[in-house]
Amino acid sequence: MRATASILHLDLDAFFASVEQRDKPSLRGKPVAVGGVGDRGVVATASYEARKLGLHSAMSTSQARHLAPHAAYLSPRGDAYRQSSRIVMALLGELSPLVEPLSIDEAFVDLEAGGQDTSPEAIAGLVRELRAEIVHRTEGLHASVGVGTSKLMAKLGSERAKPNGQLIVPPGSERDVLSPLPANAIPGVGPATMDRLSRLGIRTVGDLREASVAELVRELGQAVGESLHVLASGRDDRAVSPRGEAKSISVEDTFDSDLTDPAVIASVIERDARAVAGRLTRAGLFARTVTVKVRLADFTTLSRSRTLSGATDNPERIAATAQALITGVRIGQGFRLIGVGVGGFAQAAQEELFVLDDQQASVAPVMEERQVASALRRGSQSWSPGAEVEHDEHGRGWVWGSGLGVVTVRFETRRTGIGPVRSLRADDPALHRAGLLPMEFDHPDEEAEPEHGPGWARLRPTSPTPDTGADRGTSTPGTSDPG
């Protein structure tokens, strides 16, 4: 543990559902469930409005529909969630070089390593401005933030601050904060462990701290028993560790209109190769394997890769290899997505003795994977609820539902306000799937490397931001609502 509260934990509130509500104005303030939409599906995230009706993550969709038949049930849009996640993680990277993403919507940050002022007043102001900056850069998403002397206290702080709040746990208050919490507030205490602790009469963290270490070891094993006792005492020396070594680096582009011009496709590959090479250079790595990924208009996804005879970070070499890999792929129906990636990293360049020309490269070993997304194929036209679409006459919108040869679309975006609903033929040639709306602060190719350190916080006033009373207190935990 540290002497100051300088470890921050951030959790985006009901992330998937919040992205959907942001992008679909008619769903704001309404119950929304994201996940598998069929009877055998499972809810991944439920909005806070849906949670009030009893919905929660990991619940079967059939049960959820029984509890909340009028809620909106949407298929996940991974590209949209990754877009917003990139923005938030890049913002955290401006605060400190030590950012540890735990998932797409959650991360720890070492504020001390970023040179931040860790006095209570400064931290409170910094967190308020961080949350406001997230709303600005993501165009409306909210985060709950906790700050403490350890990872444990920071995460407990964010959980108690939900939704859309902040909680700074002052140094020295760890035991008082921990004691009344249920024992399963400690990381690693799941249902099975909680059941075994209950048999020992242990129900709260305070009970766990007062228990005999020998008794815990006998019941749970030495590693788990000793670890839980230490954490229950508020002692947590785990460091904030950036994500482990990358296995691959890739850049993908999804297009509003399918690309059919070979010259345009070549320019996209060249641009993506430069972005990938730039990331290699910044990481001090060289790659031996080049991969190209394309998604066709019928949503068939094709990935091809080739291993070079040496390791390189040369953008021209990466682009030429990627271009050669798509030779022979029919582009008549168009490319909806193009991606360039590299892998097989080395710490030093390994020059190729002979660089194959296009004809020689065509006989070099190529690995190929093909995925046919039949549910998304235009021929059978099964439009996923929540999918973004565009109509030549009516503009952009999203799929409300489909069946019996009809697709119902609400024509609205996060920039238009609530829009009208129209029912169209599922095979309407004017209806197309749409790419993501761009966001000002998104850098999918990561060409703009975030500057570590104070970053945007440099512009903060030197005096603390006045407390408006809108946030949770700095010592007394608020109510907990996961996600």
ZIQUIMO-V683518 format. One record per residue. N is the residue number from 0. RES is the residue in three letters. PHI is phi in whole degrees, 0 to 359 (999 if undefined). OMEGA is omega as a letter, one per 30 degrees, with the letter a starting at -180 (none if undefined). Layout:
# ZIQUIMO-V683518
n: (N & N)
res: (RES & RES)
phi: (PHI & PHI)
omega: (OMEGA & OMEGA)
This chain:
# ZIQUIMO-V683518
n: (0 & 1 & 2 & 3 & 4 & 5 & 6 & 7 & 8 & 9 & 10 & 11 & 12 & 13 & 14 & 15 & 16 & 17 & 18 & 19 & 20 & 21 & 22 & 23 & 24 & 25 & 26 & 27 & 28 & 29 & 30 & 31 & 32 & 33 & 34 & 35 & 36 & 37 & 38 & 39 & 40 & 41 & 42 & 43 & 44 & 45 & 46 & 47 & 48 & 49 & 50 & 51 & 52 & 53 & 54 & 55 & 56 & 57 & 58 & 59 & 60 & 61 & 62 & 63 & 64 & 65 & 66 & 67 & 68 & 69 & 70 & 71 & 72 & 73 & 74 & 75 & 76 & 77 & 78 & 79 & 80 & 81 & 82 & 83 & 84 & 85 & 86 & 87 & 88 & 89 & 90 & 91 & 92 & 93 & 94 & 95 & 96 & 97 & 98 & 99 & 100 & 101 & 102 & 103 & 104 & 105 & 106 & 107 & 108 & 109 & 110 & 111 & 112 & 113 & 114 & 115 & 116 & 117 & 118 & 119 & 120 & 121 & 122 & 123 & 124 & 125 & 126 & 127 & 128 & 129 & 130 & 131 & 132 & 133 & 134 & 135 & 136 & 137 & 138 & 139 & 140 & 141 & 142 & 143 & 144 & 145 & 146 & 147 & 148 & 149 & 150 & 151 & 152 & 153 & 154 & 155 & 156 & 157 & 158 & 159 & 160 & 161 & 162 & 163 & 164 & 165 & 166 & 167 & 168 & 169 & 170 & 171 & 172 & 173 & 174 & 175 & 176 & 177 & 178 & 179 & 180 & 181 & 182 & 183 & 184 & 185 & 186 & 187 & 188 & 189 & 190 & 191 & 192 & 193 & 194 & 195 & 196 & 197 & 198 & 199 & 200 & 201 & 202 & 203 & 204 & 205 & 206 & 207 & 208 & 209 & 210 & 211 & 212 & 213 & 214 & 215 & 216 & 217 & 218 & 219 & 220 & 221 & 222 & 223 & 224 & 225 & 226 & 227 & 228 & 229 & 230 & 231 & 232 & 233 & 234 & 235 & 236 & 237 & 238 & 239 & 240 & 241 & 242 & 243 & 244 & 245 & 246 & 247 & 248 & 249 & 250 & 251 & 252 & 253 & 254 & 255 & 256 & 257 & 258 & 259 & 260 & 261 & 262 & 263 & 264 & 265 & 266 & 267 & 268 & 269 & 270 & 271 & 272 & 273 & 274 & 275 & 276 & 277 & 278 & 279 & 280 & 281 & 282 & 283 & 284 & 285 & 286 & 287 & 288 & 289 & 290 & 291 & 292 & 293 & 294 & 295 & 296 & 297 & 298 & 299 & 300 & 301 & 302 & 303 & 304 & 305 & 306 & 307 & 308 & 309 & 310 & 311 & 312 & 313 & 314 & 315 & 316 & 317 & 318 & 319 & 320 & 321 & 322 & 323 & 324 & 325 & 326 & 327 & 328 & 329 & 330 & 331 & 332 & 333 & 334 & 335 & 336 & 337 & 338 & 339 & 340 & 341 & 342 & 343 & 344 & 345 & 346 & 347 & 348 & 349 & 350 & 351 & 352 & 353 & 354 & 355 & 356 & 357 & 358 & 359 & 360 & 361 & 362 & 363 & 364 & 365 & 366 & 367 & 368 & 369 & 370 & 371 & 372 & 373 & 374 & 375 & 376 & 377 & 378 & 379 & 380 & 381 & 382 & 383 & 384 & 385 & 386 & 387 & 388 & 389 & 390 & 391 & 392 & 393 & 394 & 395 & 396 & 397 & 398 & 399 & 400 & 401 & 402 & 403 & 404 & 405 & 406 & 407 & 408 & 409 & 410 & 411 & 412 & 413 & 414 & 415 & 416 & 417 & 418 & 419 & 420 & 421 & 422 & 423 & 424 & 425 & 426 & 427 & 428 & 429 & 430 & 431 & 432 & 433 & 434 & 435 & 436 & 437 & 438 & 439 & 440 & 441 & 442 & 443 & 444 & 445 & 446 & 447 & 448 & 449 & 450 & 451 & 452 & 453 & 454 & 455 & 456 & 457 & 458 & 459 & 460 & 461 & 462 & 463 & 464 & 465 & 466 & 467 & 468 & 469 & 470 & 471 & 472 & 473 & 474 & 475 & 476 & 477 & 478 & 479 & 480 & 481 & 482)
res: (MET & ARG & ALA & THR & ALA & SER & ILE & LEU & HIS & LEU & ASP & LEU & ASP & ALA & PHE & PHE & ALA & SER & VAL & GLU & GLN & ARG & ASP & LYS & PRO & SER & LEU & ARG & GLY & LYS & PRO & VAL & ALA & VAL & GLY & GLY & VAL & GLY & ASP & ARG & GLY & VAL & VAL & ALA & THR & ALA & SER & TYR & GLU & ALA & ARG & LYS & LEU & GLY & LEU & HIS & SER & ALA & MET & SER & THR & SER & GLN & ALA & ARG & HIS & LEU & ALA & PRO & HIS & ALA & ALA & TYR & LEU & SER & PRO & ARG & GLY & ASP & ALA & TYR & ARG & GLN & SER & SER & ARG & ILE & VAL & MET & ALA & LEU & LEU & GLY & GLU & LEU & SER & PRO & LEU & VAL & GLU & PRO & LEU & SER & ILE & ASP & GLU & ALA & PHE & VAL & ASP & LEU & GLU & ALA & GLY & GLY & GLN & ASP & THR & SER & PRO & GLU & ALA & ILE & ALA & GLY & LEU & VAL & ARG & GLU & LEU & ARG & ALA & GLU & ILE & VAL & HIS & ARG & THR & GLU & GLY & LEU & HIS & ALA & SER & VAL & GLY & VAL & GLY & THR & SER & LYS & LEU & MET & ALA & LYS & LEU & GLY & SER & GLU & ARG & ALA & LYS & PRO & ASN & GLY & GLN & LEU & ILE & VAL & PRO & PRO & GLY & SER & GLU & ARG & ASP & VAL & LEU & SER & PRO & LEU & PRO & ALA & ASN & ALA & ILE & PRO & GLY & VAL & GLY & PRO & ALA & THR & MET & ASP & ARG & LEU & SER & ARG & LEU & GLY & ILE & ARG & THR & VAL & GLY & ASP & LEU & ARG & GLU & ALA & SER & VAL & ALA & GLU & LEU & VAL & ARG & GLU & LEU & GLY & GLN & ALA & VAL & GLY & GLU & SER & LEU & HIS & VAL & LEU & ALA & SER & GLY & ARG & ASP & ASP & ARG & ALA & VAL & SER & PRO & ARG & GLY & GLU & ALA & LYS & SER & ILE & SER & VAL & GLU & ASP & THR & PHE & ASP & SER & ASP & LEU & THR & ASP & PRO & ALA & VAL & ILE & ALA & SER & VAL & ILE & GLU & ARG & ASP & ALA & ARG & ALA & VAL & ALA & GLY & ARG & LEU & THR & ARG & ALA & GLY & LEU & PHE & ALA & ARG & THR & VAL & THR & VAL & LYS & VAL & ARG & LEU & ALA & ASP & PHE & THR & THR & LEU & SER & ARG & SER & ARG & THR & LEU & SER & GLY & ALA & THR & ASP & ASN & PRO & GLU & ARG & ILE & ALA & ALA & THR & ALA & GLN & ALA & LEU & ILE & THR & GLY & VAL & ARG & ILE & GLY & GLN & GLY & PHE & ARG & LEU & ILE & GLY & VAL & GLY & VAL & GLY & GLY & PHE & ALA & GLN & ALA & ALA & GLN & GLU & GLU & LEU & PHE & VAL & LEU & ASP & ASP & GLN & GLN & ALA & SER & VAL & ALA & PRO & VAL & MET & GLU & GLU & ARG & GLN & VAL & ALA & SER & ALA & LEU & ARG & ARG & GLY & SER & GLN & SER & TRP & SER & PRO & GLY & ALA & GLU & VAL & GLU & HIS & ASP & GLU & HIS & GLY & ARG & GLY & TRP & VAL & TRP & GLY & SER & GLY & LEU & GLY & VAL & VAL & THR & VAL & ARG & PHE & GLU & THR & ARG & ARG & THR & GLY & ILE & GLY & PRO & VAL & ARG & SER & LEU & ARG & ALA & ASP & ASP & PRO & ALA & LEU & HIS & ARG & ALA & GLY & LEU & LEU & PRO & MET & GLU & PHE & ASP & HIS & PRO & ASP & GLU & GLU & ALA & GLU & PRO & GLU & HIS & GLY & PRO & GLY & TRP & ALA & ARG & LEU & ARG & PRO & THR & SER & PRO & THR & PRO & ASP & THR & GLY & ALA & ASP & ARG & GLY & THR & SER & THR & PRO & GLY & THR & SER & ASP & PRO & GLY)
phi: (999 & 254 & 281 & 237 & 280 & 225 & 252 & 251 & 238 & 242 & 224 & 286 & 287 & 40 & 305 & 302 & 295 & 292 & 298 & 296 & 292 & 297 & 277 & 232 & 307 & 292 & 262 & 293 & 80 & 249 & 290 & 226 & 235 & 247 & 157 & 289 & 267 & 281 & 298 & 265 & 282 & 228 & 287 & 271 & 213 & 241 & 293 & 296 & 295 & 288 & 296 & 295 & 266 & 102 & 280 & 203 & 296 & 75 & 281 & 294 & 297 & 297 & 293 & 299 & 295 & 292 & 284 & 223 & 295 & 260 & 289 & 271 & 249 & 238 & 285 & 296 & 241 & 304 & 299 & 293 & 290 & 294 & 301 & 290 & 298 & 302 & 296 & 292 & 294 & 295 & 296 & 297 & 295 & 283 & 278 & 199 & 285 & 254 & 237 & 245 & 292 & 263 & 196 & 295 & 232 & 209 & 199 & 260 & 224 & 268 & 292 & 298 & 293 & 270 & 74 & 283 & 291 & 257 & 294 & 305 & 294 & 293 & 296 & 300 & 293 & 298 & 294 & 300 & 288 & 299 & 296 & 294 & 293 & 297 & 302 & 293 & 287 & 266 & 62 & 130 & 278 & 241 & 227 & 255 & 228 & 238 & 228 & 207 & 277 & 206 & 301 & 302 & 289 & 295 & 292 & 298 & 298 & 293 & 295 & 283 & 272 & 291 & 268 & 55 & 221 & 216 & 214 & 254 & 271 & 295 & 303 & 95 & 260 & 303 & 295 & 297 & 289 & 286 & 309 & 280 & 287 & 297 & 301 & 284 & 287 & 280 & 304 & 99 & 264 & 267 & 303 & 294 & 295 & 297 & 296 & 291 & 292 & 298 & 294 & 268 & 82 & 260 & 237 & 246 & 296 & 299 & 299 & 295 & 293 & 277 & 290 & 287 & 300 & 299 & 293 & 295 & 295 & 295 & 274 & 244 & 97 & 295 & 299 & 290 & 301 & 292 & 296 & 295 & 295 & 296 & 295 & 297 & 275 & 87 & 268 & 210 & 256 & 296 & 275 & 283 & 243 & 303 & 307 & 299 & 302 & 290 & 268 & 204 & 229 & 212 & 226 & 231 & 234 & 249 & 250 & 295 & 239 & 298 & 274 & 234 & 273 & 303 & 293 & 293 & 299 & 297 & 291 & 295 & 299 & 297 & 296 & 296 & 297 & 295 & 296 & 297 & 298 & 297 & 291 & 300 & 299 & 296 & 273 & 67 & 239 & 228 & 240 & 255 & 243 & 244 & 234 & 236 & 232 & 227 & 243 & 278 & 298 & 272 & 73 & 291 & 250 & 239 & 238 & 231 & 219 & 221 & 265 & 281 & 277 & 212 & 256 & 216 & 233 & 280 & 297 & 294 & 293 & 296 & 296 & 297 & 293 & 297 & 296 & 296 & 293 & 268 & 300 & 95 & 282 & 288 & 254 & 303 & 277 & 100 & 256 & 271 & 219 & 227 & 223 & 235 & 221 & 223 & 203 & 60 & 286 & 227 & 276 & 220 & 292 & 234 & 299 & 284 & 294 & 224 & 269 & 291 & 280 & 301 & 291 & 291 & 296 & 293 & 256 & 289 & 300 & 232 & 266 & 226 & 232 & 231 & 237 & 260 & 272 & 298 & 292 & 253 & 288 & 300 & 299 & 273 & 47 & 252 & 280 & 287 & 297 & 99 & 296 & 278 & 225 & 218 & 245 & 302 & 260 & 266 & 93 & 274 & 192 & 216 & 283 & 277 & 182 & 205 & 157 & 56 & 79 & 235 & 238 & 259 & 235 & 261 & 270 & 200 & 221 & 296 & 259 & 249 & 84 & 297 & 243 & 282 & 253 & 225 & 256 & 232 & 295 & 296 & 257 & 302 & 294 & 274 & 260 & 228 & 285 & 249 & 281 & 290 & 292 & 292 & 236 & 303 & 261 & 276 & 230 & 297 & 268 & 55 & 292 & 268 & 292 & 295 & 279 & 287 & 114 & 300 & 52 & 300 & 291 & 298 & 276 & 291 & 294 & 288 & 272 & 299 & 291 & 302 & 280 & 278 & 83 & 277 & 256 & 296 & 291 & 262 & 226 & 258 & 297 & 270 & 283 & 253 & 210 & 301 & 88)
omega: (a & l & a & l & a & l & a & l & a & l & l & a & l & a & a & a & a & l & l & l & l & a & a & a & a & a & a & a & a & l & a & l & l & l & l & a & l & a & l & a & a & l & l & l & l & l & a & l & l & a & l & l & l & a & l & l & a & l & l & a & l & l & l & l & l & a & a & a & a & l & l & l & a & l & a & l & a & a & a & a & l & l & a & l & l & a & a & a & l & l & l & l & l & l & a & l & a & l & a & l & l & l & a & a & a & a & l & l & l & a & l & l & l & l & a & l & a & l & a & a & a & a & l & l & l & a & l & a & l & a & l & l & l & l & a & a & l & l & l & l & a & a & l & a & l & l & l & a & a & l & a & a & l & a & l & l & a & l & a & a & a & f & l & l & l & l & l & a & a & l & a & a & a & a & a & l & a & a & a & a & l & a & a & l & l & l & l & l & l & a & a & l & l & l & l & l & l & l & l & a & a & a & a & l & l & l & a & l & a & a & l & l & a & l & l & l & a & a & a & a & a & a & a & a & a & a & a & l & l & a & l & l & l & a & a & a & l & a & l & a & l & a & a & a & a & l & a & l & a & l & l & l & l & a & l & l & a & a & l & a & a & a & l & l & l & a & l & l & l & l & a & l & l & l & l & l & l & l & l & a & a & l & a & a & l & a & l & a & l & a & l & a & l & l & a & a & l & l & l & a & a & l & l & l & l & l & a & l & l & l & a & l & a & a & l & l & l & a & a & l & l & l & l & a & a & l & a & l & a & a & a & a & l & l & l & a & l & l & l & a & l & l & a & a & l & a & a & l & l & a & l & l & l & l & a & l & a & a & l & a & a & l & l & a & l & l & a & l & l & l & a & a & a & a & a & a & a & a & a & l & l & a & a & l & a & a & l & a & l & l & a & a & a & l & a & l & l & a & l & l & l & l & l & l & a & l & l & a & l & a & l & l & l & a & a & a & a & a & a & l & l & l & a & l & a & l & l & a & l & a & a & l & a & l & a & l & l & l & a & a & l & l & a & l & l & l & l & a & a & l & a & l & a & l & a & a & l & a & a & l & a & l & a & l & a & l & a & a & a & a & l & l & a & l & a & a & l & a & a & l & a & l & none)
